[in-house]
Amino acid sequence: MKGRSGRWWPLAAVALVVAAVAWLLYVVWHSRHRDDLATYGAFAAAVVPLLAGWIAWAWRSRTRAAAPVPAGGELDRAADLLAVAVRTQWERAAGERGLAAEPIPVSWGRPSLALAGPVAAAAASRRFAALPGLAPAREAQLAAGQIDDLHSVYGGLRSGRLVIAGAPGSGKTSAAILLVLAALQHRDRVRAEDRDKVPVPVLFTAQDWDPRREPVTQWLARRLQQTYPLFAGREGAATAAGLVEAGKLAAILDGLDEIAEELRSVALQALDEASFRVVVLSRTAEMASAASQRGVLQGAAAVELRVVDPATAVGYLERVQLDPPPEGWRDLINRIRASPAGPLAEALNNPLTLTLIRDTYQSGDDARGLLDLCDTIQQTVSGAHAAEEITGHLLDRVLPAAYAPRPGQPAPRYDLHTAQKALVKIAARMNQDGTRDLSWWQLPRWAPRTPRIIAGGLVAWFLAALAVGLVVGFISDLDGGIYAGFALGLPAGVAAGIAARGTGDPPARLGRIGRPRLRRVFTKSTVRLGLMYGLAFALVLELVLGLANRFMFSQFSGSVLVVDLEQSVVQALSYGVIFGLVSALAMGLASAFADPDSTRSPSPATSWHDDRRHSVMIGLTVGLVIGLAVGTAIGLVSGLKDGAGFGFAAGALAGLLLFGLMAGIVAGIGISRAWPATLVAAQLAMRWHTPLRLMNFLDDAHRRNVLRTVGPVYQFRHARLQDRLAAVAADGLDNAKGLGP
């Protein structure tokens, strides 16, 4: 009996609210305030459906705990969908890096420093079973191999722990990408009944993980939710956590050396307790330092990527040039063959510099300029210092080569000087923040918030006030239009100002718009935040309107002020509930329309455009809901008094154009991450002289292979390029000798 009454309780609560509002309208109709019935009707039409949804949520929150972890079959289905999204992401990344067309042959062997325990212990471990279709890894198999052999090591290691180390530029990230794609291909090839035993590999950079404050399982689930639309919302978070806890994933963590030195050994100790397979990538020296501080992965096998030998480097350079190669390239190749221990061969012993020379020396015989530079360098320095100077020269050529005019193609949108100044500033700020990821939704952290709060709020207030004032002035009079514009434009201004702060949180990623799940509309967090902002905003609004009404449209009277104060408090509370529920509706719709089966892996550009479309959709939805509710109430009441034609016109103008327009603007701007990022771009354009349309500039830099994408964030094509540009900022761009052809 109790369960049956629990199911009917929300309907009874809604009926009670409707009855109370109907009684209020009846009382007003029979009072001397009948002329205000339209206002009361608008309030009722707006608040009843929202309040009903809130009551239903309140009851569900009492009877339902946190979202349960999905069952095994649901987790297997989620893992299959995730595998599609991961493949899409890293196939795109492999194409950007040239790994699909012409990868550089890289070998690996035993590490030169102590990075892990004995190889025999790793081969003898029984912590995991070898993956279906793969034989257990033997000790001899861990001695040496090629990049393509890493997957059999990863899947055959029954310890489930692998460390891949290497020098800067040795191709660790490329090796990780190829390992992810090989693991996914193997997962597709195994029998259907064995597929659930093959974990989905996910590749993340570890730089934002603090193992002292966040368990690795929580961090991994959080990164899954931030990166893949599949895990949006409360249920998506539970699914992500379930996949991690059930060992349905294998974590491949790049950039362990990028986190703080004191955290590296702590991170390794935390990873040692993980219940899933783990692959860690790091620079050799940093990994050895962490291992020496009791940061050893028990049972891990460690391999180190080797340098590219001169013969392999020559073979690669011959494959990426014309046949026969131009004379300058022949001289370059002959120099490497003749001096395999020389500074040029030493500089070109890794994938970074080989791809740099491929991309920056493209026009015939200009490779002779590099040979001349090598001769000049050898006159002043030798050995490793000479090789480092050559590498620095290749890094300095990245921007001039990227922004040089190309035959048969349109002129670059941005000239070299503009691009240099912008990228130097961006690299310096990223180094200051200690990050390799350029997340566009975190741009608000790069500039003071106060100027954009004021500017964004004033601009939105003015535009909204102008639109409202014109409508009201047309149907009423000039004074009414000014007052209505001032009053109803204020919510848009305040919402735009608040939203201009920027939260730093990732945007809501819709992927495809799926069937709406209405239970996501009103949640605990959306209602709490909505009511908090709504009440605070309503109090400010009522104060401003009261002062404006007192000093602009009536005579000041102390006795009346007391009465108005009491009335204002009541109105503020009423408006606060309305604004709060509207805000909760907007935030709730953000996840209600997310497609639970989305397999997209958004790039920075698509996530930017998705956020803007998302904001427009939320604004239109909220505007239509509020506008139709208010307009219907006003139209019905006005139609009964002044005729159907006038009622229709009044409802359409007041409901859709006034209340609907304002509610839509407030909801759309308030939910947007692109709005504060756009304002920050204007701030940076004034401070740093970066392009005003910053996202277009970053996308252009990505197309020119200066930046690369990792899911929804940008990175410089290599960490050394970022550091090189940041050093130019420290020296002063005008005084820097680099960044030249």
Secondary structure by P-SEA (a helix, b strand, c coil): caaaaaaaaaaaaaaaaaaaaaaaaaaaaacccccaaaaaaaaaaacaaaaaaaaaaaaaaacccccccccaaaaaaaaaaaaaaaaaaaaaaaaaacccccccbbbbccccccccccaaaaaaccccccccccccccccccccccccaaaaaaaaccccbbbbbbcccccaaaaaaaaaaaaaaaaaaccccccccbbbbbbbbccccccccccaaaaaaaaaaacccccccaaaaaaaaaaaaaccbbbbccccccccccaaaaaaaaaaaccbbbbbbbcaaaaaaaaaacccccbbbbbbbbcccaaaaaaaaaaaccccccaaaaaaaaaaaaccccaaaaaaccaaaaaaaaccccccccaaaaaaaaaaaaacccaaaaaaaaaaaaaaaaaaaaaccccccccccccaaaaaaaaaaaaaaaaaacccccccccccccccaaaaaaaaaaaaaaaaaaaaaaaaaaaccaaaaaaaaaaaaaaaaaaaaaaccccccccccccccccccccccccaaaaaaaaaaaaaaaaaaaaaaaaaaaaccbbbbaaaaaaaaaaaaaaaaaaaaaaaaaaaaaaaaccccccccccccccaaaaaaaaaaaaaaaaaaaaaaaaaaaaaaaaaaaaacccaaaaaaaaaaaccccaaaaaaaaaaaaacaaaaaaaaaaaaaaacccccaaaaaaaaaaaaccccccccccccccaaaaaaaaaaaaacccccccccc
